[in-house]
Amino acid sequence: MKKLILVLILLGLALPGMAIAAGPAVKLDRVSVDITNQASLQRGARIFVNYCMGCHEAQYSRYARVGQDLGLTEEQVRENFIFTRDDRGDPTRVGDLMTNAYPPREAAEAFGVAPPDLTLVARVRGEDWLYTFLRGFYLDPERPFGVNNAVFTNTSMPHVLWELQGWQELVSDDDGDVRLEVAESGSMSRTEYDAMVRDVVTFLSYMGEPVQHQRKMIGIWVLLFLGLFTVLAYLLKKEYWKDIH
């Protein structure tokens, strides 16, 4: 039993170091998201379903729940978010899960690995990672799709947002520092593209935990209750022990 406890303690001490060693090689850019901003969520959802869901799925979310949280009607969800059909050939229902029509086996053959589900990607990777990743593609003729990524080296994902961002190239300074520079402009300016990516990250953050805002608000009330209860308990303790102390 003592040996088992010792092993668990050593594993606990080793895991933080392993996490740091497995971290990204580049500095992540900080992003501030607000999942209570419905306009940002709607813009992010529009980009997600138009550019990401051709390959990726969000199979743990439903169109109906997303539409409800984003303040959209069923008709708006049907017209703007749903572009697939079920096995019978009928349009996908608003109450269905957010899946696509790309068979995983064919996707794996095309990309070398099946595109991962993105429902929980913000919780797994983190918002800063996603924000930097979506802005970190650069030209690399040695890669199958002609691009690489500064955050996720040798990624199998093509740069699906190239029409918006344009093309970047990796440039090294004389002192050895590496940066990304625009080689060909897209339809958006850098500021516009960064804002668009922030909207996508906001939506992915919401999708990873739709109730996170309610959870945080409940947490505040719980802390206030515990603070008040602590004061009352202290006063009650003083009342009970006043004759002894």
Helices and strands as residue ranges (DSSP letters): H 2-21, H 38-47, I 48-52, E 58-62, H 63-69, H 74-80, E 97-98, H 104-111, H 121-125, H 127-134, E 137-139, E 147-149, H 162-165, E 166-172, E 178-185, H 190-208, H 212-241
